[in-house]
Amino acid sequence: MSDQRDVVIIGAGSSGLSAAKELQRLGISTTVIEGSHRIGGRAYSEELVPGTWFDLGCAWLTDGDDNPFARIADSLGILLGRSTWEAYNNTDNHRFIHNGVRLGREEHDACRRYYDESYEAVAVAAGTDPEPSMSDVIDLESPYAPPFLESVATGWGVDVDGVSCADNTTSTGELGYPVPHGYGNLVAAWGADVEVTLNARAERIDWSGPGVAVETPKGTVKADLVLVTVSTGMMASGEIAFDPLLPDWKLEAIQGLPMGTENKMGLAFDTDVFGPEGRGHHTVWSDNADSAKVDVNGMGFNSVSVFTGGRHGIWLEKQGPQACHDFAVDRVAEIFGNDIRKHVVRSITTAWSSEPWTYGSWACALPGQAHQREPLGQALDDRMFFAGEATSIGSQGTCDGAYKSGIRAAEEIAAHIKGTARDRRPLRTPDPCFSRLHAPRR
Ligand SMILES: Cc1cc2nc3c(=O)[nH]c(=O)nc-3n(C[C@H](O)[C@H](O)[C@H](O)COP(=O)(O)OP(=O)(O)OC[C@H]3O[C@@H](n4cnc5c(N)ncnc54)[C@H](O)[C@@H]3O)c2cc1C
């Protein structure tokens, strides 16, 4: 496939691409293998209708200008929705619609208070050891629990009983900047200069030493070290064979961080059915338990994203794209009236739970398991390194968290390689570091 390099990187998502760029910058040679037909992974944009982009995965630059992709977008001349995001993300602009009726001011404020109290209870419980699930600490009897549960199911991809209180992420804060041309397009443009072998699924990683050998349908790639950036869903699937097997502590970390599911349904309309007042975030729920989050595009496009998550999101995904489309149209009609139905021109629905390259949207810590992000990211035998959003602490579940994890892994690899080289340099006699590096694994 290619000459032997220092490092083989598995996966060309945000983390694999940032690691490859950083390693190359540090003078370390890499080869990147990607199982699918494209780079970007969970950053992926499609054109809903000409000129209107829809992100199937990440869509918002969390943390605004602190996000490394803000600088990258600027350097590539890609527009960010800096001027619109404040009005769009204003919590007053987050509307609650119950049984088709928007909550009045008093109820809206009571609902927001319930959200604040719930997040406060979760934050306090995050400090206990082991940390409980969110459902253990919030008031599930409140009339405002249904929209909050929907927010958790979409925000974490898991229902409240399956989320650790200590797995709070930046995604629960103010969202940040939208990318009108698509976050996936931004990541693809930034990663375009990285040499990647596509359609090269890693099927087996031999890390028994010396070095590593990664088997793919296109041949075996050999390198000194391997960096694994695939999702915990892919690692748990057993589709990549590890030889020798991963140690128990690594398997426990993978199991403690299973994938959540957030699905999106993008709808395009042939006219502005929302009006300027209609743009922003909506949470809809009804007494027959149909609930969803609906983002009406704040960038002026006549499109919406309808979100579902957790068990309901997975159940709906299993009903198929038509059921997802119908569900999405029904929710938008609850907010803007039945007339919108005749203006729908196209839809795209995601199916992240069954997506064969990730098996979910992002990793979410089970109760008592938030500490597993650290061992998940730890290297094995200084030969197999790990990155990816799930290894990020504080920015987990985000594209920038994935990016930063790639930089972190690249620095670890560089320190290891340079340390090894430094140890070697003064030695003229047989090099003990060489035997340490290439000795059979303990
Ligand atoms: C619906 C949804 C909404 C989101 N919204 C946001 C948001 O608004 N803001 C935000 O910041 N983040 C968001 N995220 C999260 C963000 O997209 C991810 O955290 C980030 O893109 C993950 O990057 P990664 O490099 O860790 O993994 P990935 O992007 O999954 O990259 C891993 C790569 O490995 C490849 N791969 C898998 N198995 C193999 C194999 N065996 N061999 C070779 N290659 C393999 C995959 O094809 C993939 O390209 C969202 C995600 C989803 C799904």
Ligand as a Chemical Component Dictionary entry (heavy atoms), coordinates in Angstrom:
data_LIG
# 
_chem_comp.id                   LIG 
_chem_comp.type                 NON-POLYMER 
_chem_comp.pdbx_formal_charge   0 
_chem_comp.three_letter_code    LIG 
# 
loop_
_chem_comp_atom.comp_id 
_chem_comp_atom.atom_id 
_chem_comp_atom.alt_atom_id 
_chem_comp_atom.type_symbol 
_chem_comp_atom.charge 
_chem_comp_atom.model_Cartn_x 
_chem_comp_atom.model_Cartn_y 
_chem_comp_atom.model_Cartn_z 
_chem_comp_atom.pdbx_ordinal 
LIG C1  C1  C 0 -25.661 13.475 14.921 1  
LIG C2  C2  C 0 -24.372 14.074 15.445 2  
LIG C3  C3  C 0 -24.341 15.396 15.818 3  
LIG C4  C4  C 0 -23.159 15.965 16.297 4  
LIG N1  N1  N 0 -23.138 17.289 16.587 5  
LIG C5  C5  C 0 -21.954 17.866 16.948 6  
LIG C6  C6  C 0 -21.836 19.285 17.034 7  
LIG O1  O1  O 0 -22.796 20.021 16.756 8  
LIG N2  N2  N 0 -20.628 19.807 17.388 9  
LIG C7  C7  C 0 -19.537 19.019 17.634 10 
LIG O2  O2  O 0 -18.455 19.543 17.915 11 
LIG N3  N3  N 0 -19.610 17.666 17.534 12 
LIG C8  C8  C 0 -20.785 17.079 17.182 13 
LIG N4  N4  N 0 -20.851 15.735 16.989 14 
LIG C9  C9  C 0 -19.697 14.882 17.372 15 
LIG C10 C10 C 0 -18.556 14.906 16.372 16 
LIG O3  O3  O 0 -19.060 14.740 15.071 17 
LIG C11 C11 C 0 -17.610 13.741 16.703 18 
LIG O4  O4  O 0 -17.266 13.782 18.083 19 
LIG C12 C12 C 0 -16.304 13.786 15.916 20 
LIG O5  O5  O 0 -16.546 14.075 14.560 21 
LIG C13 C13 C 0 -15.610 12.435 16.081 22 
LIG O6  O6  O 0 -14.345 12.450 15.448 23 
LIG P1  P1  P 0 -13.382 11.195 15.640 24 
LIG O7  O7  O 0 -12.178 11.439 14.850 25 
LIG O8  O8  O 0 -13.243 10.903 17.087 26 
LIG O9  O9  O 0 -14.204 9.950  15.071 27 
LIG P2  P2  P 0 -14.764 9.686  13.606 28 
LIG O10 O10 O 0 -15.162 10.956 12.972 29 
LIG O11 O11 O 0 -15.788 8.623  13.744 30 
LIG O12 O12 O 0 -13.486 9.135  12.823 31 
LIG C14 C14 C 0 -13.102 7.791  12.907 32 
LIG C15 C15 C 0 -12.888 7.284  11.489 33 
LIG O13 O13 O 0 -12.491 5.909  11.552 34 
LIG C16 C16 C 0 -13.065 5.230  10.464 35 
LIG N5  N5  N 0 -13.091 3.812  10.789 36 
LIG C17 C17 C 0 -13.933 3.144  11.603 37 
LIG N6  N6  N 0 -13.598 1.858  11.669 38 
LIG C18 C18 C 0 -12.516 1.705  10.885 39 
LIG C19 C19 C 0 -11.703 0.591  10.551 40 
LIG N7  N7  N 0 -11.940 -0.637 11.042 41 
LIG N8  N8  N 0 -10.661 0.783  9.717  42 
LIG C20 C20 C 0 -10.394 2.018  9.200  43 
LIG N9  N9  N 0 -11.145 3.093  9.463  44 
LIG C21 C21 C 0 -12.195 2.940  10.313 45 
LIG C22 C22 C 0 -14.437 5.850  10.323 46 
LIG O14 O14 O 0 -14.979 5.627  9.038  47 
LIG C23 C23 C 0 -14.139 7.316  10.626 48 
LIG O15 O15 O 0 -13.870 8.032  9.422  49 
LIG C24 C24 C 0 -22.002 15.152 16.451 50 
LIG C25 C25 C 0 -22.035 13.816 16.053 51 
LIG C26 C26 C 0 -23.198 13.277 15.547 52 
LIG C27 C27 C 0 -23.192 11.836 15.095 53 
# 
loop_
_chem_comp_bond.comp_id 
_chem_comp_bond.atom_id_1 
_chem_comp_bond.atom_id_2 
_chem_comp_bond.value_order 
_chem_comp_bond.pdbx_ordinal 
LIG C1  C2  SING 1  
LIG C2  C3  SING 2  
LIG C2  C26 DOUB 3  
LIG C3  C4  DOUB 4  
LIG C4  N1  SING 5  
LIG C4  C24 SING 6  
LIG N1  C5  DOUB 7  
LIG C5  C6  SING 8  
LIG C5  C8  SING 9  
LIG C6  O1  DOUB 10 
LIG C6  N2  SING 11 
LIG N2  C7  SING 12 
LIG C7  O2  DOUB 13 
LIG C7  N3  SING 14 
LIG N3  C8  DOUB 15 
LIG C8  N4  SING 16 
LIG N4  C9  SING 17 
LIG N4  C24 SING 18 
LIG C9  C10 SING 19 
LIG C10 O3  SING 20 
LIG C10 C11 SING 21 
LIG C11 O4  SING 22 
LIG C11 C12 SING 23 
LIG C12 O5  SING 24 
LIG C12 C13 SING 25 
LIG C13 O6  SING 26 
LIG O6  P1  SING 27 
LIG P1  O7  DOUB 28 
LIG P1  O8  SING 29 
LIG P1  O9  SING 30 
LIG O9  P2  SING 31 
LIG P2  O10 DOUB 32 
LIG P2  O11 SING 33 
LIG P2  O12 SING 34 
LIG O12 C14 SING 35 
LIG C14 C15 SING 36 
LIG C15 O13 SING 37 
LIG C15 C23 SING 38 
LIG O13 C16 SING 39 
LIG C16 N5  SING 40 
LIG C16 C22 SING 41 
LIG N5  C17 SING 42 
LIG N5  C21 SING 43 
LIG C17 N6  DOUB 44 
LIG N6  C18 SING 45 
LIG C18 C19 SING 46 
LIG C18 C21 DOUB 47 
LIG C19 N7  SING 48 
LIG C19 N8  DOUB 49 
LIG N8  C20 SING 50 
LIG C20 N9  DOUB 51 
LIG N9  C21 SING 52 
LIG C22 O14 SING 53 
LIG C22 C23 SING 54 
LIG C23 O15 SING 55 
LIG C24 C25 DOUB 56 
LIG C25 C26 SING 57 
LIG C26 C27 SING 58 
# 
